[in-house]
Amino acid sequence: MSQQAKLVADGRPSAIGLVTRARNLAERIPHDLIALVARLGIAGVFWQSGQTKVEGWHLSDSAIYLFENEYRLPLLDPWLAAHLAAFAEHLFPVLLVLGLFSRLSALALLGMTLVIQTFVYPGAWPTHATWAACLLLIIAGGPGRLALDHWIAGALGLPRR
């Protein structure tokens, strides 16, 4: 039986043919688009979290309170932890949106995700796994061609990936 005959039975696409077409269509989605969506989506999550910690240019009292009473990270002073988190949740999302130091930014946010999962909200693993998937995609596959990293690598004669 020919490949065409397997894909079409009685003039209609077979189930195998429909699945094959769908898979082939999905495989055409460019990594550049997937990476851009991952970068923007995860940047939005962390940016919004960072915004809840500040009032203007200052850390809010409620953010410090949360780090003192709810988050209780080991080995870090709550005041310092709150400031570091607010800084990271603003810096790394901006870098991801620009596609600048993308892998490093994704790695930093993955580290934050692991800390949150381990010490703060261990029951929220489905959410954190989703964040980790976006971040790992950027770390492993790069930010795509719609990123400053791609253009800087080309200008420096480095491999673009």
C-alpha angles and dihedrals in degrees: 000000000000123000089248091052090052091053097046127044122179091351092303128099112260122230089258090050092051092048091048092050092048092049092048090050092049091050089059092065102110120237087229090065094043092049092048092051091047092048095048095041098050091040088057092052094052095039091054090048090051091050090059089060099055139065106199106311095339134082111253122242089235091059092054090045091054092051090048098046112018111023097038098177114199120243095012129095107239092233092053093042091052092050094046092048093049091048093048093046089057102037102045097046090053090050091049092051090051092043090233119143084352099165093046091048092048090049091052092050091046088055090051089049091053091050091049091048094047103040110017114031110008091164092060094074095130091059093043092047089055091051090047091051092056092045094046090050089057093044094048102035102027129236097289130238093298091074136090089234089065094052095043091051090052092049091051092047092245122141112273114227 
